[in-house]
């Protein structure tokens, strides 16, 4: 295997692994957001009347 072939193979496997990892993290975050939704924002307190 020449250096060029090895380098291109490593490039493709590395990029593929990175994209696969990012995709899996995206699925994990979406799943956690579905299971544990963020709380709704609190309404601001009314201003006191003078």
C-alpha positions as YAML, in Angstrom:
chain: A
units: angstrom
residues:
- id: 1
  name: UNK
  ca: [0.00, 0.00, 0.00]
- id: 2
  name: UNK
  ca: [1.53, 3.29, -1.06]
- id: 3
  name: UNK
  ca: [1.63, 6.35, 1.15]
- id: 4
  name: UNK
  ca: [-1.00, 8.07, -1.01]
- id: 5
  name: UNK
  ca: [-3.43, 5.16, -0.75]
- id: 6
  name: UNK
  ca: [-2.91, 4.89, 2.99]
- id: 7
  name: UNK
  ca: [-3.36, 8.63, 3.45]
- id: 8
  name: UNK
  ca: [-6.58, 8.75, 1.44]
- id: 9
  name: UNK
  ca: [-7.95, 5.71, 3.26]
- id: 10
  name: UNK
  ca: [-7.14, 7.25, 6.61]
- id: 11
  name: UNK
  ca: [-8.74, 10.52, 5.50]
- id: 12
  name: UNK
  ca: [-11.99, 8.85, 4.47]
- id: 13
  name: UNK
  ca: [-12.19, 6.66, 7.58]
- id: 14
  name: UNK
  ca: [-11.37, 9.60, 9.85]
- id: 15
  name: UNK
  ca: [-13.94, 11.90, 8.29]
- id: 16
  name: UNK
  ca: [-16.55, 9.14, 8.29]
- id: 17
  name: UNK
  ca: [-15.90, 8.37, 11.93]
- id: 18
  name: UNK
  ca: [-16.17, 12.03, 12.85]
- id: 19
  name: UNK
  ca: [-19.47, 12.47, 11.02]
- id: 20
  name: UNK
  ca: [-20.84, 9.25, 12.53]
- id: 21
  name: UNK
  ca: [-19.88, 10.41, 16.03]
- id: 22
  name: UNK
  ca: [-21.53, 13.81, 15.50]
- id: 23
  name: UNK
  ca: [-24.69, 12.11, 14.20]
- id: 24
  name: UNK
  ca: [-24.83, 9.81, 17.24]
- id: 25
  name: UNK
  ca: [-24.38, 12.77, 19.59]
- id: 26
  name: UNK
  ca: [-27.19, 14.59, 17.81]
- id: 27
  name: UNK
  ca: [-29.49, 11.60, 18.30]
- id: 28
  name: UNK
  ca: [-28.51, 11.39, 21.98]
- id: 29
  name: UNK
  ca: [-29.20, 15.09, 22.57]
- id: 30
  name: UNK
  ca: [-32.56, 14.94, 20.75]
- id: 31
  name: UNK
  ca: [-33.54, 11.88, 22.78]
- id: 32
  name: UNK
  ca: [-32.62, 13.53, 26.06]
- id: 33
  name: UNK
  ca: [-34.49, 16.70, 25.07]
- id: 34
  name: UNK
  ca: [-37.57, 14.60, 24.32]
- id: 35
  name: UNK
  ca: [-37.37, 12.73, 27.63]
- id: 36
  name: UNK
  ca: [-36.43, 15.75, 29.74]
- id: 37
  name: UNK
  ca: [-37.86, 18.89, 28.13]
- id: 38
  name: UNK
  ca: [-36.60, 22.22, 29.45]
- id: 39
  name: UNK
  ca: [-38.93, 23.99, 31.87]
- id: 40
  name: UNK
  ca: [-41.10, 26.76, 30.44]
- id: 41
  name: UNK
  ca: [-39.84, 30.28, 31.08]
- id: 42
  name: UNK
  ca: [-41.26, 31.96, 34.14]
- id: 43
  name: UNK
  ca: [-43.55, 34.91, 33.67]
- id: 44
  name: UNK
  ca: [-42.07, 38.16, 34.93]
- id: 45
  name: UNK
  ca: [-43.41, 39.31, 38.27]
- id: 46
  name: UNK
  ca: [-45.84, 42.20, 38.08]
- id: 47
  name: UNK
  ca: [-44.48, 45.58, 39.03]
- id: 48
  name: UNK
  ca: [-45.57, 46.77, 42.48]
- id: 49
  name: UNK
  ca: [-48.15, 49.56, 42.48]
- id: 50
  name: UNK
  ca: [-47.04, 52.76, 44.21]
...
